[in-house]
Amino acid sequence: MSSSENCVQFGAIIIGDEILSGKRKDQHLSKLIELLGARGCRLAWAEYVGDERARLTDVLRRAVQGNDVVFSFGGIGATPDDHTRQCAAAALGVDLLPHPEAQALIVQRMQEMAAEKGEEFAPERADNIQRLQMGVLPQGAQILPNPFNRIPGFSCRGRKGAWLHCVPGFPVMAWPMVEWALDHHHRALHQLQSYAERSVILFQAQESALTPLMEETEQRYPGIKVFSLPSVDHPEYGRHIELGIKGPSDLVVAVWDEFCAALRLHGAKFGPELQRSM
C-alpha cells in the first residue's frame, strides 16, 4: 500500500461490517475519486475492512508506514463497534488522550442539543460523558472540522510523513471534511495537469498477441499505462477487447495515433473509440 520514497500517493480505507455484509452500499470510494480528480489528483489504492479491531489495526499500521495520504471512513464514534480511534493510536504506537479542542467542540454541540430540546445541559449525565469519548484521540492528533454538527474528525502523522485522516461514515459529514483536509493540508499536491484515458473496442484480437505492444508502449513512454479489458458477453459488442492508454492528457494525445497504428498491424478489427477525463 505504501508509496515509493519520493512519490506521495492517495489511499482510502473504508470501515464497517455493514459495508462488507451489503447492508449499506459504500458511497465514499467514488466520491473520494471525484474530490481528488477535481484537484488533479488520483486515488492509488483502497481497502475495505470490517469492525474487527486487530485487523483494522493492521490495515492502519500498514497505511502509515510510508508517506501516503490516507483517508479512513467510519468507526470514529463512541459505541462498542467503533474502533478507529483506538486502532489508529495502536497503529501509530501512541496513547489515546483527551484532546482539549475536540472535547470543547463536543461540549458545545451537547449544549446546543440540550437547548434545542428545551433542557438544561447536564454534563455529568452518562450519555454526555460517553459522547466525550469521541474527543479522546491519538496523541499528537489534529482535529478535522465538521461543518455539519461540530463533532470533529482527526488527522495523524506517521513517522515517515504519512497522513491519516479519519472521518465519520456519514457522507454529509465526511465529504466536507475530506475537502477541508485536501485544501488545507495537501494543496501542494494539487496538480494542474489533467489526466485522460483513450481506448478502442477491438474485435477478433488476442490479448497474448498484443501484450508485447502493450509492454513496449509503457517502456517507451514513462507516465503512460496500457490497459486491456476483455469481454465475452457484452450486450452491445459481444466478444471483444477494450484496449487503451491512460496518463497525462498531453502525453495520451501524443501517443494515441502511434498506438492505434501499431494495433492495426496486428489485424484487429476496430470498433468505437472511447475517451474520458480522469
C-alpha positions in Angstrom: 0.0 0.0 0.0 2.8 2.4 0.7 4.2 4.6 -2.0 7.8 5.0 -3.0 10.1 7.3 -1.1 9.7 10.3 -3.5 6.1 9.7 -4.6 3.2 10.7 -2.4 0.0 8.7 -3.2 -3.6 8.9 -2.0 -5.3 5.9 -0.4 -8.6 5.1 1.1 -9.7 2.8 4.0 -13.5 2.2 4.2 -14.6 0.6 7.5 -17.7 -1.2 8.6 -19.3 -4.6 8.9 -22.4 -3.0 7.3 -20.4 -2.4 4.1 -19.0 -5.9 3.9 -22.4 -7.5 4.6 -24.1 -5.5 1.9 -26.5 -3.9 4.5 -25.2 -0.5 3.3 -23.6 0.4 0.0 -20.3 2.3 0.0 -20.6 5.8 -1.4 -17.1 7.0 -0.2 -14.9 5.5 -2.9 -16.5 7.1 -5.9 -16.8 10.5 -4.0 -13.1 10.4 -3.0 -12.1 9.7 -6.6 -14.3 12.7 -7.6 -12.8 15.1 -5.0 -9.3 14.1 -5.8 -9.9 14.4 -9.6 -11.2 17.9 -9.1 -7.8 18.8 -7.7 -5.8 17.0 -10.4 -5.0 14.0 -8.1 -5.8 10.3 -8.3 -6.5 7.5 -5.9 -3.7 4.9 -5.9 -5.3 2.3 -3.6 -8.3 1.4 -1.5 -9.1 -1.2 1.1 -12.3 -2.3 2.9 -12.2 -3.7 6.4 -14.8 -4.7 9.0 -15.2 -3.7 12.6 -12.6 -6.1 13.8 -10.0 -4.3 16.0 -7.0 -6.5 15.3 -7.5 -6.5 11.5 -8.2 -2.8 11.4 -5.1 -2.0 13.4 -3.0 -4.0 11.0 -4.6 -2.1 8.0 -3.9 1.2 9.6 -0.4 0.3 10.6 0.5 -0.6 7.0 -1.2 2.6 5.8 1.0 4.9 7.9 4.3 3.2 7.3 5.2 5.2 4.2 4.3 8.7 3.1 0.9 8.3 1.6 -2.1 10.5 2.3 -4.8 8.1 3.6 -8.5 8.8 4.2 -10.2 6.5 6.6 -14.0 6.5 6.6 -16.1 5.3 9.6 -15.7 4.0 13.1 -14.7 7.2 15.0 -17.8 7.3 17.2 -18.1 6.1 20.8 -20.2 3.0 20.6 -18.8 -0.6 21.1 -18.4 -1.2 17.3 -16.4 2.0 16.8 -12.7 1.1 16.9 -10.9 3.6 14.6 -9.6 5.9 17.3 -8.2 3.1 19.3 -6.7 1.3 16.3 -5.1 4.4 14.9 -3.4 5.0 18.2 -2.2 1.4 18.3 -1.0 1.6 14.7 1.0 4.8 15.4 2.3 3.5 18.8 0.9 6.4 20.8 -1.6 6.8 23.6 -5.2 7.9 23.4 -5.6 11.2 25.2 -8.4 13.7 25.7 -8.0 16.4 23.0 -9.0 19.7 24.6 -10.2 21.4 21.4 -12.1 18.3 20.3 -13.8 17.9 23.6 -14.7 21.6 23.7 -16.4 21.3 20.4 -18.3 18.2 21.6 -19.4 20.1 24.7 -20.6 23.0 22.6 -22.6 20.5 20.5 -24.2 18.9 23.6 -25.2 22.3 24.9 -26.8 23.1 21.6 -28.7 19.8 21.6 -30.0 20.5 25.1 -31.1 24.0 24.2 -32.9 22.6 21.1 -34.8 20.3 23.4 -35.5 23.0 26.0 -33.5 21.1 28.6 -30.7 22.2 31.0 -27.3 20.9 29.9 -26.2 18.1 32.3 -22.5 17.4 31.6 -22.4 14.6 34.3 -25.2 12.6 32.6 -23.9 9.2 31.4 -24.7 9.8 27.8 -22.9 13.1 27.7 -19.9 11.6 29.4 -19.9 8.9 26.8 -20.1 11.4 23.9 -16.9 13.0 25.2 -15.1 9.8 24.3 -15.2 11.0 20.7 -12.7 13.6 21.8 -10.2 11.1 23.1 -7.8 10.9 20.2 -4.3 9.5 19.4 -1.6 11.6 21.0 -0.5 14.4 18.6 -3.7 14.3 16.5 -5.1 17.4 14.9 -8.8 17.9 14.5 -10.7 17.9 11.2 -13.6 20.4 11.5 -17.1 19.1 10.9 -19.4 21.8 9.5 -22.5 19.6 10.0 -22.6 19.1 13.8 -19.2 20.2 15.1 -18.1 16.7 16.2 -14.6 16.6 14.7 -12.6 14.0 12.9 -8.9 13.9 13.3 -5.6 13.7 11.4 -2.4 12.0 12.5 1.2 11.8 11.0 3.2 8.7 10.6 7.0 8.6 11.3 7.9 8.7 7.6 5.5 11.5 6.8 2.2 9.6 6.1 -1.0 11.4 6.8 -4.0 9.5 8.2 -7.3 11.5 8.0 -10.1 9.8 10.0 -13.6 11.0 9.2 -17.1 9.6 10.1 -19.0 7.2 8.0 -21.8 9.7 7.3 -21.3 11.2 3.8 -22.9 14.6 4.9 -20.1 14.9 7.4 -17.3 13.0 5.8 -17.1 14.6 2.4 -16.7 18.3 3.5 -14.0 17.1 6.0 -12.1 15.4 3.2 -12.3 18.5 1.1 -11.0 20.6 4.0 -8.1 18.3 4.5 -7.2 18.3 0.8 -7.3 22.1 0.6 -5.6 22.9 4.0 -3.0 20.1 4.3 -2.3 19.0 0.8 -2.7 21.9 -1.6 0.9 21.5 -2.7 -0.1 18.1 -4.1 -2.8 19.5 -6.3 -1.8 19.2 -9.9 -2.6 21.5 -12.7 -2.0 18.7 -15.3 -5.1 16.8 -16.4 -5.3 13.1 -16.9 -7.1 11.3 -19.7 -7.9 7.8 -20.9 -8.4 6.7 -24.6 -9.3 3.2 -25.7 -10.7 1.3 -28.7 -13.0 -1.7 -29.0 -11.2 -4.5 -30.8 -12.8 -7.5 -32.4 -11.0 -10.7 -33.4 -8.0 -9.8 -31.3 -5.9 -11.9 -28.9 -4.5 -10.4 -25.7 -1.5 -12.6 -25.8 -0.6 -11.3 -29.3 -1.0 -7.7 -28.1 1.0 -8.0 -24.9 4.4 -7.2 -26.4 3.0 -4.0 -27.9 1.5 -3.0 -24.5 4.8 -3.6 -22.7 6.8 -1.7 -25.4 4.4 1.3 -25.2 4.9 1.6 -21.4 8.6 1.3 -21.7 8.9 3.9 -24.5 6.6 6.4 -22.8 7.0 6.7 -19.0 3.8 8.0 -17.5 1.6 6.0 -19.9 -0.3 3.0 -18.6 -1.7 0.5 -21.1 -4.8 -1.5 -20.1 -6.8 -4.4 -21.6 -10.4 -5.2 -20.6 -11.6 -8.4 -22.4 -15.3 -9.2 -22.5 -17.1 -12.4 -23.7 -20.7 -11.4 -23.4 -21.1 -7.6 -23.7 -24.7 -6.8 -24.6 -23.7 -4.4 -27.4 -20.2 -5.5 -28.6 -20.3 -9.2 -27.8 -16.8 -10.8 -27.6 -14.2 -8.1 -27.7 -11.2 -6.4 -26.0 -11.2 -2.8 -24.9 -7.6 -1.8 -25.2 -6.3 1.7 -24.3 -3.9 4.0 -22.7 -4.1 6.5 -19.8 -1.9 9.1 -18.3 -1.3 12.9 -18.6 -3.6 14.3 -21.2 -1.0 15.8 -23.4 1.0 12.6 -23.5 -2.1 10.5 -24.2 -2.8 12.7 -27.2 0.8 12.5 -28.4 0.9 8.7 -28.2 -2.6 7.7 -29.3 -2.2 7.8 -33.1 1.0 5.8 -33.0 -0.6 3.3 -30.6 -3.5 2.8 -32.9 -1.2 2.4 -36.0 0.7 -0.3 -34.2 -2.6 -2.1 -33.3 -3.7 -2.1 -36.9 -0.6 -4.0 -37.8 -2.0 -6.9 -35.7 -5.0 -7.1 -38.0 -7.6 -6.5 -35.3 -11.0 -5.1 -36.4 -11.6 -1.7 -34.9 -14.8 -0.8 -33.2 -15.7 2.5 -31.5 -13.1 4.7 -29.8 -13.7 5.8 -26.2 -12.2 8.5 -24.1 -12.7 10.1 -20.7 -11.0 12.6 -18.4 -9.6 11.2 -15.1 
